[in-house]
Amino acid sequence: MIQQNLTTDISRIKKADIRLVAVDLDGTLLNQEKKISNYTKEILIQAEREGILIVPSTGRHYYGIPKEVIDLEGVRYFLTTNGAAVYDKAEDRYLYEDAMPYDFALRIAEKLMQYDILVDAFIKGYAYRTEADMGYIQNLAIPDVLKEFMRNSRIGVPSLSRYIEENRLDVHKFTLNFKSDGQGGWIDRDHILALAEKEHDLTCVCGGFHNLELTHVTATKGNALLKLGEYLGIDREQIMAIGDSGNDYTMLKAAGIGVAMGNAEPEVKSAADFITRSNQEDGVAYAVEQILRKEREWE
């Protein structure tokens, strides 16, 4: 049985004129094997054919998005790096960017490199890491499939901070991962939270597995989603957003209808108008089915 958020009548979703669905990837569209089920693909393709835009909305950099997501029929726009960049695949360009300016990004990078943590910088669709830290992921308490993704999707440079400095690079996002302290906590995570709190030009959220993700203060999925809607001439009330983790909170609040996955964090469920099934149970498909122009009921 699907768990419903009692603050919303399912009839409101069925009657809504949804023209755009923003869908998070990890923990939402993708199952635990980091795949999309065939059933969910069929529902998303049907939505696109009915004129409903499907917009993958992720913390990942563009070239870290799985090929099966990029190649989904009809999908053109991608909200990436927690809203720091919106990419148009058809025109091969960014429609919108809200990156940390070079000098600010360099100062943050230099501070982060003082801690025993794994630091990745997302820049113009790619992810970079100091070469000496490429093997750090073996210290992390994360699934093997995620370790493989992180291992294969990062570009090694001699020094991350020096690379940013020498090339005067703006940064879309810093992703930080932490070692377990063996007592249920995470080494240096509290120090980074304190650092981020003092930096008023930063937004700090968790993208899953106790990581932290730093973007420019206005770079959120919610802001980027509304910017894309404005660009496309789609009103807020015509947008549905689906997610599971902390970096999805602003997106669910910004959308006309926010949907939390059954496996979502409690904070995200509290922001939702509706709670669907988990990512292992085609939760995205069940939510999208409610706005398709056919008669289907939740089981």
C-alpha positions in Angstrom: 0.0 0.0 0.0 1.3 3.5 -0.9 1.7 5.8 2.0 -0.1 9.1 1.4 0.7 12.5 3.0 -2.7 13.3 4.5 -2.3 17.1 3.8 -3.0 16.4 0.1 -6.0 14.9 -1.7 -4.9 12.7 -4.6 -7.6 14.3 -6.7 -5.6 17.5 -6.7 -2.7 15.7 -8.4 -5.0 14.1 -10.9 -6.6 17.4 -11.8 -3.3 19.4 -12.0 -2.2 20.7 -15.3 1.4 19.5 -14.9 3.7 20.4 -17.9 7.1 19.6 -16.3 8.3 16.9 -13.9 11.6 17.4 -12.3 13.0 14.1 -11.1 16.0 13.5 -8.9 18.3 10.6 -9.9 20.0 8.8 -7.0 17.5 7.3 -4.5 14.7 8.5 -6.8 14.7 7.6 -10.5 17.6 5.2 -10.1 17.2 2.0 -8.1 19.9 0.6 -5.8 21.7 -0.8 -8.8 21.8 2.7 -10.3 19.4 1.7 -13.1 16.0 2.8 -14.4 13.4 0.0 -14.5 11.8 -0.7 -17.9 8.4 0.1 -16.4 9.5 3.5 -15.2 11.1 4.2 -18.6 7.8 3.4 -20.3 5.9 5.8 -18.1 8.4 8.6 -18.6 8.3 8.1 -22.4 4.5 8.2 -22.3 4.6 11.4 -20.3 7.0 13.0 -22.9 4.7 12.0 -25.7 1.8 13.6 -23.9 3.7 16.9 -23.8 5.0 16.7 -20.2 8.7 17.6 -20.0 10.8 15.2 -17.9 13.8 17.0 -16.4 16.5 15.0 -14.6 17.4 17.1 -11.6 20.5 15.9 -9.8 23.5 16.7 -7.7 25.7 15.0 -10.3 27.7 16.9 -12.9 26.4 16.6 -16.5 29.0 14.0 -17.6 28.3 12.0 -14.5 24.7 11.4 -15.5 24.1 7.8 -16.7 23.8 7.4 -20.4 20.4 5.7 -20.1 19.2 8.9 -18.5 20.8 11.2 -21.0 19.3 9.1 -23.9 15.8 8.9 -22.5 13.4 9.7 -25.3 12.4 13.4 -25.4 14.6 14.5 -22.5 16.4 17.7 -23.4 17.0 19.7 -20.2 19.1 18.7 -17.2 19.2 20.4 -13.9 22.7 19.6 -12.6 25.0 20.1 -9.5 22.1 20.9 -7.1 20.9 23.7 -9.3 24.2 25.4 -10.1 23.7 24.7 -13.8 20.9 23.9 -16.2 22.1 22.2 -19.4 20.3 22.1 -22.8 21.3 18.9 -24.6 19.8 19.9 -27.9 21.8 23.1 -28.1 24.9 21.8 -26.2 25.0 24.8 -23.8 24.2 25.9 -20.3 20.9 27.9 -20.1 21.7 28.9 -16.6 24.6 28.9 -14.2 25.1 30.0 -10.6 28.6 29.0 -9.8 30.9 30.1 -7.0 33.2 32.8 -8.4 36.8 31.8 -8.9 38.3 33.8 -6.0 35.6 32.6 -3.5 35.8 29.0 -4.8 39.6 29.1 -4.4 39.4 30.3 -0.8 36.9 27.6 0.1 38.9 24.9 -1.7 42.0 25.8 0.3 40.1 25.6 3.6 38.6 22.2 2.7 42.0 20.7 1.7 43.1 21.2 5.3 40.8 18.4 6.5 41.0 14.6 6.1 38.1 14.4 3.8 37.5 13.6 0.1 36.9 16.8 -1.9 35.5 16.9 -5.4 35.0 20.0 -7.5 32.3 20.1 -10.2 33.3 22.5 -13.0 31.5 22.9 -16.3 30.1 19.4 -16.5 33.1 17.5 -15.1 34.3 16.5 -11.6 37.9 16.9 -10.5 39.9 15.5 -7.5 43.4 15.7 -6.3 45.3 12.7 -7.8 46.6 11.6 -4.4 43.0 11.2 -3.2 41.8 9.0 -6.0 41.9 5.9 -3.8 40.2 7.6 -0.8 36.8 6.1 -1.7 37.9 2.8 -0.2 37.7 4.5 3.2 34.0 5.4 2.7 31.0 3.5 4.0 29.0 3.7 0.8 27.7 1.0 -1.6 30.2 -0.6 -4.0 28.2 0.6 -7.0 28.6 4.2 -5.8 32.3 3.7 -5.2 32.6 2.5 -8.8 30.8 5.5 -10.1 32.9 7.9 -8.1 36.1 6.1 -9.2 35.2 6.3 -12.9 33.6 9.8 -13.1 36.4 11.9 -11.5 39.4 13.5 -13.3 42.6 13.5 -11.3 44.7 16.7 -11.1 48.0 17.2 -9.1 46.3 19.7 -6.7 42.7 20.6 -6.7 43.1 24.1 -5.3 46.1 24.8 -7.5 44.1 23.6 -10.6 41.3 26.1 -9.7 43.8 28.9 -9.1 45.9 28.4 -12.2 42.9 28.1 -14.5 40.8 30.8 -12.7 37.9 28.4 -12.6 34.4 29.1 -11.2 33.0 26.1 -9.4 29.5 24.7 -9.6 29.8 22.6 -6.5 32.1 21.0 -4.0 31.1 17.5 -2.9 32.6 16.3 0.4 32.7 12.7 1.7 33.8 11.6 5.2 35.4 8.7 6.9 33.5 7.0 9.7 34.8 7.6 13.2 33.7 4.1 14.2 31.2 5.5 16.7 28.3 6.4 14.5 29.8 9.8 13.5 31.9 11.1 10.6 35.4 12.5 10.9 35.6 16.3 10.4 32.0 16.6 9.2 31.0 18.8 12.1 34.0 21.1 11.4 32.8 21.5 7.8 29.2 22.2 8.9 30.6 24.9 11.2 32.8 26.3 8.4 29.8 26.4 6.0 27.6 28.1 8.6 30.1 31.0 8.8 30.2 31.4 5.0 27.1 33.4 4.2 27.7 32.9 0.4 27.4 29.1 0.7 24.5 26.7 0.6 25.3 23.4 2.4 23.1 20.3 2.0 23.4 16.5 2.2 23.0 14.5 -1.0 23.1 11.1 0.7 25.3 8.8 2.8 26.2 11.6 5.1 28.1 13.6 2.5 27.9 17.4 2.3 27.5 19.4 -0.9 28.5 23.1 -1.1 27.2 25.5 -3.7 26.8 29.2 -4.1 24.1 30.5 -1.7 21.5 30.9 -4.4 22.4 27.7 -6.2 19.6 25.3 -5.2 17.4 22.9 -7.1 14.4 25.0 -6.2 15.8 28.2 -7.7 17.1 26.5 -10.8 13.8 24.8 -11.4 11.9 28.1 -11.2 14.4 29.7 -13.6 13.9 26.8 -16.1 10.1 27.1 -15.8 10.3 30.8 -16.4 12.5 30.2 -19.5 10.1 27.7 -20.9 7.0 29.7 -20.0 5.8 27.1 -17.5 4.1 28.3 -14.3 5.1 27.0 -10.8 1.7 25.4 -10.4 2.4 23.4 -13.6 5.6 21.8 -12.1 5.9 18.5 -10.2 9.2 17.7 -8.4 10.1 14.3 -7.1 13.0 13.6 -4.7 14.4 11.8 -1.7 17.3 13.6 0.0 18.3 17.0 1.5 19.4 18.5 -1.8 15.8 17.9 -3.1 14.1 19.9 -0.3 14.0 23.3 -2.1 12.9 21.7 -5.3 9.8 20.0 -3.6 9.0 23.3 -1.9 9.3 25.3 -5.1 7.2 23.1 -7.3 3.4 23.3 -7.5 3.3 19.7 -6.4 6.2 18.1 -4.4 6.5 14.4 -4.2 8.7 12.5 -1.8 9.9 9.0 -2.4 8.9 6.3 0.1 12.6 6.0 1.0 13.0 9.8 1.4 14.6 11.4 4.4 12.0 12.6 7.0 12.8 16.3 6.3 12.0 15.8 2.6 8.8 13.9 3.4 7.8 16.9 5.5 8.2 19.2 2.5 6.1 17.0 0.2 2.5 17.2 -0.9 2.5 13.5 -1.6 4.6 10.4 -0.7 5.0 7.8 -3.4 6.6 4.4 -3.3 10.3 3.8 -2.9 12.9 3.8 -5.7 12.9 0.0 -5.5 9.2 0.0 -6.2 8.9 2.3 -9.2 7.9 5.3 -7.1 8.6 7.8 -9.8 6.4 5.9 -12.3 3.5 5.7 -9.8 3.7 9.5 -9.2 3.9 10.3 -12.9 1.0 8.0 -13.7 -1.3 10.2 -11.7 -0.9 13.1 -14.2 -1.1 11.1 -17.4 -4.2 11.4 -19.5 -5.6 7.9 -18.7 -7.5 6.3 -15.9 -5.2 4.6 -13.5 -5.5 4.2 -9.8 -2.8 3.7 -7.1 -2.7 0.1 -6.0 
